[in-house]
């Protein structure tokens, strides 16, 4: 994980230990925090972390599924994201008015869809396609008539749930919410059941919702289109180049049968990590974990991402001509968040674009060359070698070419002359301050611990990463900048106005 993201998680722990009066040295943090953590390792490979915080009668839960868009098979982009929607659709015991009748209806619905898809791929006549689509849509309506609308959401809401949510990224899928502590067993029963007995009901309705998300956030958004084009240009081999929301042609074709196979492959107990934080008794939590999550089967280890992005040998460029705000992105390949230099990239990012004293603010915004200018230390993920972005929009009257050269000049200054000790100290202080000002909730702590455990195998590494930021030197920053900000290592993506001169 990148230190920028992991330090965001460490922020939660800084707040927690500050509340508890624990000193802020890394080893002292770990020594003081560790007694509050109980690790539950089930025989099926599932790890559950329990953190006791009894200040309020609430428990927050975070389930980390080690699967994201990077794991999607060819022709099935967007399928990981579908489970962000499907996980709230209930199970065989929740969400159906008549489960046997519903499962039978869903089977008939799937047959109708596969017949329609086969005809579409075979380029059948329009009349035949219309007939088959109408039959399929009728089956969708029949299936929907047998479900209990939003049963999962309604049940947890009646029991005091807050923060019910999920997300999908290139690297992971996360599920989270909080409940009163006297509803702990309800969470164990529901969360285990939705990974043991899921029913992908309303699958094709939700697929249409995802397709609309793609239209709104990518196809109808100049910035969304630019980012997608940037990624597919920067990554010619690694699946980081494919959109998390999916390609439209894939979304139009992915079947529930394929989604169920994807779930079976990536949602075994051994590919999940869970954290509970709040007013919880670890002894009771262990009993419930064994009773409920012990039911989940251990599955074969899912296939690993084996493709590696080859070294980029020359600058790549993509230009979109739009009637919109011009934008400029320079994307540089960099190592993964597990690399030893990850802390250096965090400091570099801070020096470049955090606050009014940052290089990009002083050199681009104060000089009125840019409306905004920032850096992003790791995109679109950090589990694998990724991208460091320099991102800016030109001010009125400033040409795209002029802004591009100005951005390069900011990076080149660090390459040639490094950063000052004052900048280094300020960056370290600011990063630590951002921890404290960041996430302060039980839910934030739960997400931090689950992610660290899943990615590194030991949640304690959250604390150990604090040492790495303190060890960064100005020479490290200059070295990493020199290695990264090379013309042949960058992909340039930009929006230029339609009808404007090539240099504007």
Secondary structure, DSSP 8 states (H G I E B T S, - for coil): --HHHHHHHHHHHHHHHHHHT---SHHHHHHHHHTTEEEEE-TTS-EEEEEE--SSSEEEEEEEES--GGG--TT-TTHHHHHHHHTTS-BTTBSBSSHHHHHHHHHHHHHHHHHHHHHHHTT--HHHHHHHHHHHHHHHHHHHTTB-TTHHHHHHHHTT-EEEEEEE-SS-EEEEEEEEGGGHHHHHHHHHHHHHSB--TTHHHHHHHHHHHHIIIIIT-HHHHHHHHHHHHH-SSSGGGS-TT--HHHHTT--HHHHHHHHHHH-SGGGEEEEEEES--HHHHHHHHHHHGGGS-----------------S-EEEEEEESS--EEEEEEEE--TTSTTHHHHHHHHHHHHSSTTSHHIIIIITTTSEEEEEEEEEES-SSSSEEEEEEEEE-TT--HHHHHHHHHHHHHHHHHH---HHHHHHHHHHHHHHHHHS--SHHHHHHHHHHHHHHHS-TTHHHHHHHHHHT--HHHHHHHHHHH--GGGEEEEEEEETTS-TT-
